[in-house]
Amino acid sequence: MAKKKATKLPKTIAGVKLPKKVRKQGGALLAKVDTPLGRELLAAGLVAAGAALAQRGAVREAAAEAEGAVEDAAAKGARVAGQIGGIVGAAANAALDRLFGAGEAKDDRPAGPPPGSTAH
């Protein structure tokens, strides 16, 4: 029986140079994956990774929707606050008009210096 040749990784992958230590460890890992049990474990890991990525995408979409809802609520709150401010301002103006008279500045004081003063 011939000795099986060890699996080796190339020195560069996609233009990235791999250190010798990484190539040796990667070769050992590939040798273990090249068995029926290794292939099954690799397939299970890939399925788990795919599920995690899909869930991550769903979480991102939900977060984006929630962020949009918060922004809409903030805009709506600002409009309501502006309306309330207008109502409160109008009520305050009406109360002041009722208390002091509408649009006229009443000055019941006589013109000139107060009586008994020496200012002329």
ROFI-999781 format. One line per 4 residues: number of its first residue (from 1); their letters; for each residue x, y, z of C-alpha. Coordinates in Angstrom, 2 decimals. Example, Ala and Ser with C-alpha at 12.3 -4.5 7.8 and 13.67 -1.06 7.14 Angstrom:
<nodes>
1) as) 12.30:-4.50:7.80 | 13.67:-1.06:7.14;
</nodes>
This chain:
<nodes>
1) makk) 0.00:0.00:0.00 | 1.31:3.40:-0.96 | 1.58:6.12:1.59 | -1.08:8.81:1.12;
5) katk) 0.39:12.17:0.21 | -0.38:14.95:2.73 | -2.69:17.74:1.61 | -0.84:21.02:1.24;
9) lpkt) -2.09:24.53:0.86 | -0.48:26.87:-1.67 | 1.83:29.67:-0.50 | -0.56:32.32:-1.79;
13) iagv) -4.34:32.33:-2.08 | -6.00:35.15:-4.01 | -2.78:37.16:-3.87 | -2.47:36.82:-0.07;
17) klpk) 0.65:35.09:1.21 | -0.04:32.47:3.87 | 2.53:31.89:6.63 | 4.08:28.42:6.81;
21) kvrk) 2.44:27.70:10.17 | -1.02:28.46:8.77 | -0.34:26.31:5.69 | 0.68:23.33:7.85;
25) qgga) -2.34:23.65:10.16 | -4.65:24.14:7.19 | -3.23:21.04:5.49 | -3.85:18.98:8.63;
29) llak) -7.42:20.29:8.83 | -8.06:19.47:5.18 | -6.75:15.93:5.76 | -9.29:15.49:8.60;
33) vdtp) -12.12:16.91:6.49 | -11.31:14.42:3.73 | -13.18:11.68:5.64 | -16.92:10.90:5.71;
37) lgre) -17.26:12.17:9.30 | -15.20:15.25:8.48 | -17.43:16.07:5.50 | -20.55:15.68:7.64;
41) llaa) -19.16:17.97:10.32 | -18.12:20.52:7.71 | -21.61:20.44:6.16 | -23.23:20.93:9.58;
45) glva) -20.90:23.85:10.29 | -21.71:25.48:6.95 | -25.45:25.10:7.58 | -25.06:26.65:11.04;
49) agaa) -23.01:29.52:9.61 | -25.63:30.11:6.90 | -28.41:30.14:9.49 | -26.46:32.61:11.63;
53) laqr) -25.90:34.90:8.64 | -29.58:34.72:7.69 | -30.61:35.53:11.26 | -28.11:38.38:11.35;
57) gavr) -29.66:39.80:8.19 | -33.15:39.48:9.71 | -31.96:41.24:12.86 | -30.47:44.06:10.77;
61) eaaa) -33.74:44.45:8.86 | -35.74:44.52:12.09 | -33.36:47.08:13.57 | -33.66:49.27:10.46;
65) eaeg) -37.47:49.06:10.64 | -37.40:49.95:14.35 | -35.07:52.87:13.68 | -37.43:54.16:11.00;
69) aved) -40.38:53.83:13.38 | -38.50:55.76:16.07 | -37.65:58.53:13.61 | -41.31:58.71:12.49;
73) aaak) -42.46:58.87:16.12 | -39.91:61.62:16.87 | -41.10:63.66:13.89 | -44.72:63.15:14.91;
77) garv) -43.85:64.13:18.50 | -42.19:67.31:17.29 | -45.30:68.21:15.28 | -47.56:67.54:18.28;
81) agqi) -45.26:69.53:20.55 | -45.41:72.43:18.09 | -49.21:72.23:18.02 | -49.40:72.10:21.81;
85) ggiv) -47.04:75.07:22.03 | -49.31:77.01:19.67 | -52.39:76.13:21.72 | -50.73:77.07:25.00;
89) gaaa) -49.48:80.34:23.47 | -52.96:81.21:22.20 | -54.50:80.40:25.59 | -51.90:82.53:27.35;
93) naal) -52.57:85.44:24.97 | -56.33:85.11:25.53 | -55.85:85.08:29.31 | -53.58:88.14:29.21;
97) drlf) -56.01:89.97:26.93 | -58.85:89.24:29.32 | -56.80:90.30:32.32 | -55.24:93.46:30.89;
101) gage) -57.50:94.31:27.96 | -57.22:93.42:24.31 | -54.44:95.14:22.42 | -54.48:98.38:24.39;
105) akdd) -51.95:99.44:26.92 | -53.95:100.96:29.75 | -52.11:103.56:31.74 | -54.27:105.07:34.46;
109) rpag) -51.39:107.04:35.93 | -51.48:110.79:35.46 | -48.88:112.31:33.25 | -45.97:114.03:34.91;
113) pppg) -44.16:113.50:38.17 | -45.88:111.89:41.12 | -47.63:114.27:43.49 | -45.47:115.62:46.29;
117) stah) -42.22:115.19:44.38 | -39.86:118.06:43.73 | -38.99:116.96:40.21 | -40.25:119.43:37.62;
</nodes>
